[in-house]
Amino acid sequence: MTAIDIPALRIPKVAVVTGGSSGIGRATAARLAEMGSTVVVGYNSRPDAANDVISGLQGSGHVAMRISIDDPVSIDTAVAAVKERFGSIDALINSGGATTPVPAGDLNGLTDEIFDRTVMLNLRGPFATIRAFRPLLERGDNAAIVNVSSIAARTGIGSSLAYLAAKGGLDSLTIALAKVLAPKVRVFSVSPAGVDTDFVPNRTREQLEKVAERLPLGRVTTPDDVARAVIACIVNLTSSTGIIVPVDEGRHL
């Protein structure tokens, strides 16, 4: 029997995770560090939470850094600091974002202010981060960007119409940037639904479980479920780019 030549996995040496102080970002940082990556844990306003993440990561050399995706100066400052410290990066995970729940039928409740803020945090912010980190990614090895999107972009059901529209835009941006940044950088969207985090204000575990009962796989998605999909895109899907990976227990079906 002929042995199969399996190439070694190309683990990112340096990875930047926005929104890394909690939820999916925190779980992704843990997975990256476990593999041997050095992780930049980006945070917005909670340095203590980000430093707590750093203290629990395997390995050494990790750093917490303010990367406020709605603040261009913050992003540029972070890029300069990462460039000085590391010279390049191999992965950028855009997990920063926020939402303000508004019922889909409440068009008046979805004010211009809420709409603009939601799009800024979930679409413009990730784009601004990608734009700023592009030169460091292009210097990286087997570089990849993973945008944390939402299955709401596909189902049309989410915390607000603005949120699902923003995530739909993020998925379209993923496909377009995959063409623009090839061949140096691969680009993915990971598209979860109903993850067991505090991302959606006032959403309870009981609500998540009720929804999960109706899904094909019948379980609530954990942050680590999404993190493992992020890692798969970066490390395993080396012949893929511009794809959207659902992590939703079959909710999109």
Buried (B, 14 or more C-beta within 10 A) or exposed (E): EEEEEEEEEBBBBBBBBBBBBBBBBBBBBBBBBEBEBBBBBBBBEBBEBBBBBBEEBEEEBBBBBBBBBBBBEBBEBBBEBBBEEBEBBBBBBBBBBBBBBBEEEEEEEBEEEBBEBBBBBBBBBBBBBBEBBBEBBEBBEBBBBBBBBBBBBBBEEBBBBBBBBBBBBBBBBBBEBBEEBEEEBBBBBBBBBBBBBEBBEEBEEEEBBEBBEEBEEEBBBBBBBBBBBBBBBBBEBBEBBBBBBBBBBEBBE
